[in-house]
Amino acid sequence: MSNRLESSDPRRAPAPDAPHGSGDPSSTKAARSLIIGSTLAGLALYAATCAPGVLWQDSAMFQFRVWHFDLAGTEGLPLAHPLYILLARLLACLPLGEFAYRVNLFSALCGAASLGLAADFLLCMTRSRRAALAGVIVLGVSHTFWTHAVIAEVYDLYAVGLLAELCLLERFFRCRRARWLVFAAIANGLNQSNHLMAILHWPAYAGVLFWGLRGRTLNLRGIVAVFAGLAAGSSPYLYLMGRELVAGRPAGVVVWEALVGPPNRATFVLTYAFPFARQVKNAILYFVMNFPTPLLLLAPLGLMGAWRDRAMTWFALFGGAIFAVGFVFAFRYVVPDQFVFYTPCYVLMALFIGIGIAHWQSGRTRRSWLVFVLAVLPAAVYEVAPTVLRRAQMTLGTRDLPYRDSYTYFIRPRKNGDTGAERYAREALALVAPGGALFGDVTVKNPVTYVRDVLGAGRDVVIGVPGDITPAEPTVEMSPEGIAPYVERGLAYSCSAGVYLPKWLRDSHDVTPHGIIYRLTRKAQSEPPTRPGGTLP
């Protein structure tokens, strides 16, 4: 950390609309009103646009796991997300409609809390209520943030953690008291128990600890307290690791999996082989999609303004470090949902835009209306973009499913009125019942499992396993041995086709449409499917 952080600049002048007083800039009545108002406005927006029930893919998986209070899951430690499951289950105890809706509503609460924390942080950084409010709006209507505030997902809870850490660190650098850094470490630990992206903050924290020791802001006791706070916050995740150790797994294997995932995931996490040009194109697309407004151009101005202001230099360094590490991680992480792993960068980008707005306005009130128009512009873009892209016949590279319009589903963040997944699941179960077996991939099988096990439709339908959730009985293994009896009786169906089915099944079976699902029949010229060691009778 630079020695520019040694003291706040006494010459720093607040913006004309800044809260008065020499203490905490966010503690005045006007500032508190802005923070509370941002939170309530966010909650109103996300509750109004929240998905009404069960969803596709990972969201259905989370809804199912929250229903069963499954802290560990089936996909390995990094995909357990125990803090999310715990907190979502607490909210889902409230009588607020169907269970899946309550889990979605937890994300709305996380999104609203994130906006309140963002308002607090930007007020402390800029001392401008206009800039803080504009920055909050930019974050609140950004595509990934808004989308994950209305479905069952972990990323807006991660945003709460990141913004809480930044607010606590702002207090630490302003007050020079180690307890704020300890609180930030606790917040980081809790964030890790939700999503391991919080580990990407560690290099930035290493810089803070080095600066604190060198400038004697921290001593050995303070360092120990920081690590103790990190461990305390990480306790939900450490608990899951402890369960694995008690079950007899080697300590080295458990720690390695806790950091990078099981072998099938670690390959992606640790890879450095990727198509560079395509990743550059994708990264540009993701940021433009999240901030389709000219205010995006103010982010570099905000970063430079933070660097030049002694009271904000720490954020230029700390936030810049998280942005850089998070960007590099996401950039070479070649997975279908790569865009979500830029979430730390999206949050920080919105904050730097807020700081950039403060510098761009520079006390001029006549630009305020333009700033707020440009801040809400993305919401209008998302409304019209599906129609424009469809008419232009631009492909999104996404999968078409019954009752899911890809343009609307993936481009428009709001999900109010979207009952496509439940409608699909109920119809699929009705086509398979009674006594049939339904196979497929998790995108469509997860909502089917939720509707069968939680909502009680088609309880005699057999669900193929394994997947990323564990259905109640009856189930059958999706294997040559498991599928054969149902094929022979004409009761084998799939909710997937093509590349979404295993190659052995596609090679030996015909997949023919049967309403919104597919019937599986053995190919006339094919041999019975085999496994190593023999042919099925």
N, C-alpha and C positions, 0 to 999 in steps of 0.2 A: 504494500500500500504506500502511496506517496505521502511525503511529509506535508503535502498540501492539506491533509486531513487533520493536522494538529489543532486547528481551531477554526471556528466559524468566522466568516468574514464580517466584521462589524459594519462595513460599509454597505452590506447587502440591503437593498431597499425593497420592501414588499410591493406587490402590485397594488394599484389603487383600490381594488376591491378586496384586499387581503384582510383577514381578521386582525384586529388590533390587539396589542399585548405582547409582552416579551416571552411568555411561556409557550406552552404547547399550542401551535397554530390551529390544531383541530379541536381545541377545548372550548372555544367560544360558543355562544348560543347559535350564531349564524352557521358556524362550521358544523356543529352537532346536527343542526336541522338539515344541512346538506347530506351528511353521512346517513342519517336516518331516512331521509327522503329518497336517497339513491337506493338504499336497501329495499324500502317498501315499493318503490317504482319497479325495481327489478323483479321483486316477488310477484307483483301484479302482472307484469309482462310474461314471465315464465309460467306462472300458474294458468294464465289465459291461453297460452300457446302450448301447454303441456300435452303430451300424448295421453289419450284416455285409457289405455290398457296395455295388454301384452304387445311386445314388439318383436322384430326380427333378430336373429343371430345373438351377439353378445348381450344385448339388452334383455332378451328373454332368459338367457343364462343367469344374469344377475337377479332378475325377478324370481326365478326358480330357486336360486341359492338363498336369497333373502327369506323366502317363504320357509325354507328348511333350516334357516339359521346356520348355513354351511360356511364356516369360517375358512376352511382349507381349500375346498374345491378339488378338482381332479387333475389339473393341468400343471402342477408344480408350484413351488413357493412363490416365485415372482408374480404369478397370476392368481394368487389367493385373495389379495386385497382385503385383509381382515377388518381394518378400520371401517372401510366402506360398508361391508356387510353388517357390522355391529351398529353403526349409526343409522343406516337405512332401515334396519329392523326396528330400531327404537321409534322412528317416525311412522313406520308402517303399522305400529300398534294403534295409532289414532284412527277413529272411525271416519275416514274421509273418502268413502267410495270403495271401488274394487281394489284388491290388494296390489295388483300391478300398477295401478294409477298412483297409489301411495308411494311406491318405490320411485316412480318417475318424479313425483312431487318432491322427493328428497333432493333430487338434482336441481330442481327449481330453487329450493332453499339454499343450496350451495352456491348457485349462480348469484342469488340476491346477496348473500353474505360476502361473496367476492367483490361485488360492486361497492358495498359499504366500506370494505377494507381499501379498495382502490381509491375511493373518495378521500378517506382518511390519509392515505399515503400521499396522494397528489396535493392535498391541502398543505401538508407538512413540507413538501418539496417546493411547491410553486408559490404558496401563500396567495393563490388566486382562486376564488371560488368559480369563476367562469371557466378557467382552464381545467380545474379539477372536474367540473361537471361534464365538460366536453370530452375529456379523457375517459370518464366513466361510460359515457354514451358510446364512444368508439369501441371500448371493450365489450359493452353489453350487447351490441348488435353485431359483433364480429361473428363470422359464420360458425367456426368450430365451437366457440364458447357458447353461443346461443343454442346450437344444436344439442350440445351435451347438457344444457340446462333444462331440457324438456324431455329427455329420455333417460332410461336407467343406464348410467355410465359413471366412471370413476374420475373423469378428467376435470370436472368443475370442483369436486372436492380437493383435487390436487391444486387447483387454482386458489382455493381458500387457503391451503397451507402455504403456498408460495407467497401470497400477498400478506399473510400473517407474519411470515418470517421477515419480509421487507419492512413492515410497520414496526416490528420489534427492533430490528437493526437500526432503523431511523432513530428510535429512542436511544439506543446504545451509543450511536455516534454523536447525538446531540447532548446527551447527559454524561457520557463517559462512565457509565456504571455497568459493571460486569453482569449484573443480574439480568439485564435486558438481553445480553448475548446468550445467557443460559436459557432464558425463555425462548429465544429464537432456535436454539438447539433442540429444545423439547418439541417445538412446532415442526422442525425438520424431521425429527424422529417419528412423530405422528404421521407426517406426510409420507414417510417411507412405508409405514404400515398400511397406507392406502395405495401408493404406487411407487415403484422403485425409481421413477424419474427424479425423485427427490435426492437420490444419491449423486445426481449430476451437479448438485449445489456444493458438494464437498470441496472441490478445488477452490471455489470462491471463499468458503469458510477457512480453508487453510491460509489464504492470504490475510484474512481478518485476524486470525490467531497470531500470525507472524508480525503483523503491524502492531497488535496489542502488546505482545511481548517486547518488541523493540522499543515502543514508546512508553512502556511501563503502565499502560492502561490495564493490562492483565498481568497477574502473577501466576505461579504454579498452582496455587489453590483455585484460582479462577479457571485455569485450563482444565483441571480435574472436574470442576463443577460443570463445565461445558460438556465434557464427554459423559458425565453422569446424566445430564439432562438429555443428551442424545439417546442414551440407553433407555432412560425412562420413557421417552416418547416412542421409542421403537418397541416397547414391550409387547404389543399385540403380535408383531412380526416375530420377535424373539420367542414368544410362546409357541408359535407354530414350528420354529426351528427346534425348540426343546422337545416337542412331541416327536419329531423325527428322530432325534438322538435317543430318546427313551425307547423308541421302537426298534433301536438297534442299528440304524444306518450309520456309517462311518462319518466322523465329524468333518473331515475334509470334503466329502461328497455333499454333505448338507450345506456347508458354508458356500461351496462353489455354486450349488444350485440356487441358494438364496441370493447370490449376486448376479448370476447370468442365466439362470434357468436350467431345466433339464437338457440333455444333449440335443434333442430336436429343436429346442429354442436357442440354445447357446450358439449354434451354428450361425443363426441370423444376427444375434446380438454382437458377436465378435467379428463378423465378416468385414473385410476391407476390399472385397471384390464386388464392384458394382459398376453399372454403366454411367459414367460421369456425366455425359451430355444429357441423358434422360433425367438424371437426378437434378441437374441444374434447372431444366425445364419444369420439372415437377415442383421444385422449391419455389420458383417464381410464381407458378400457377397457384400454389397454396396460399402464399402471402397476398396475392392480388384477390383471391377468392375471399379471404378473411377481411381484407380492408379495401374494398372497391370504392375508394374515396380519395380525392387529392390530398387529404390530410395525411395519408401515408408518407408523403414526401417530407413531412415535418419531423419524422422520427430521427433522421440524422441531425437535424437542428436541435432536437431535444437532447440527444446524446452529447453533442458538442457543448450545449448550454450547461448540462450537468457537469461536464468535465471542467469547465471554466469557473464554475461557482464552487467555492470551497465547502459550502454547506452541503453540496450535492455530489462532490467528487467521489465520495465513497460509493454512491449508487452507480455512477458511470463505470467504476471499476468492478464492483460486485455484480451489478446487473449485467454489465457487459460480459463478465466472465461466464455467468450462467447462460446467457444468450449464446456465446461462442461454443461452449461445451455442449449445450443442448442442440444447437444447430448441427454440429459435426456428428453427434450421435444419430440424429434423425436423418441426416443427409445420406449416410451410408447404411441405413437400416432398411433393407429392401423387403418390405412386407406390404400386403394389400392396403392396410390402413395406416400407411406411413405418415399421412398428413397429421394424425393426432399426436404424434411424437414431437411435433414442433410446438406443442401447447405452451411450454415455458417461453418460447420465443414470441408467440402471439401475445401473451400477457405482458411481457416486457415491452414489446413493440407499442402496445396501447399506452403504457405508462410513459414511454419516451415521446409518443405523439402528444400526450397531455402536457409534458414539459415543453415540447416544441411550440405548442399553441400559446403557452404563457409568454415565450420569447417573441413569437411572431406578433402577438397582439401588442405587446409592449405598452400597455396602458391605453390603447385606443378602443373605445367602446363601439365605434361605428362598425367594426368588423364582427361583433359578437353574433349578430343574426346569421352571417355567412358561415361562421364556425359551426354553429349548431345545425344549420341546414346540411353542411358537408358531413357532420358527425352522424346524422340519421340517414344519410344517403344510402348506405348499404342495405338497410331494411327495404327500401324501394327497389333496389337492384335485385334482391333475392325474390321479390314478388314477380317481377317481369321476366327475369332471366329464363325460367323454364319454358315459357312460351316462345321466346326469341330463339333459344337453342333448338327447340323442337322444329320450328319452322325452317331454321337453317340446316336441319338434319345433321347436326353435330352429335357424334356419338360420345357418350361419357365413359365407355369402357366398363360399364356396370352390368349387373345381371338383371334380366327382366323376370319378374315374378307376377303371378296372378294377384290382382288387387294392390299392386305397388307400381305406381308410375315413377320410373327412375328419375326423370327430370325433376319432378316435384319433390320426390323423397330426398334426393341427394343435394339439390340446389337450394331448396327453401327450408330454412331452419325450423320454422314452426311446424308442430305436429298435431295441433288441435284438430279433432275430428278424424284422425287417421286410425281406423279400425281394421286396416287391411290384414294384419297378421292374425288377429283373432278370427276374422271372417274366413281366411284361408284355412286355419287350423280346424275349425269346426266342420267346414265342408270336406276337408281331407279325411278327417276321422269318420264322418258319415259314409264316405265312399268305401272305406276299408272295413267298417263294422258289418256284421259281427265276426270276430275271431280272426280277422286278417292280420298280416304283419306289415308294418310300414317302415321302410328304410330311407336313408338319405343323409345329406350333410347337415351340419349344425345350423346353418342359416335358416332353414325351414323346419328342421326337426325340433329345434329348441322351442319355438312357440307352440308346436303341436304337442310336445311333452307337457308344457305348462298348462295348456287348455285341457288336456286329458287328466293330469294329476291334481291340478289345483281347482279348475273350474268344473271338473267332473264329467266332461263330454267324452263319449266313446271309451269308457273304461275297459272294455274287453278287447280293444285294439292292442296288438303286441308291438312294442317299440323296439327298433333295432339299436343295439349298443355295440361298441362304446361310443361315447361322445364327450362333450365337455361338461355334461351334467349326468347324474345317475337317476334314470326314471324309476318309478315304482314298478313292481311286477304287474302285468306280465311283460317280459322282455325276451329278446333272443339275440344271440351274437350275430353280427353282420359278417358272416363267413360262409364258405361253401357248405359246410355242415349245417349251419344254422338256417340258411335260406332255403335249402333243398326241399324239406317237407312242405313248406308253404307254396313253393313253386309247383310242386306235384299236385297240390290240391287247388291250384288256381287262386291262392289267397296271398300272393306276394306282390307288394306294391312299393313304389318309391315316390318320394316327393322331390327327387332330383333326377337329372338326366345328364348325359354327356360326360364332360370331364369332372363333374361333381360326384360321380360314382367311381368306385375302384375299377381298375383296368380288368381285373379278373372277372368282374361281374359284367362289364360291357362286352368282353370277348365271348362270353358263354351264354348271354341272355339277350333277348330282344326287349327293348324298352318302348312300349307303345302307349300313347296318350289314353288316359281313362279319366275324363273330366279334367280337373285341375291337377291330377297326379298322374302316375304312370303304372301300368301293369307290367310285371316281370314274368317272362316266359322263356323257357330254354330254347336256344336256337336249334333248328331242325338238324343241321349238319354238325353241330358242336359236340365234343366229348363232354361228359359230366365234369364240372369244375373239380379241380384237385388241389390238394395241399402237399407239400413235401412229405413223402412217406406213404402215398397211396391214393387211390381213386375212391370216391364215395360209392357205396353200393346203390 
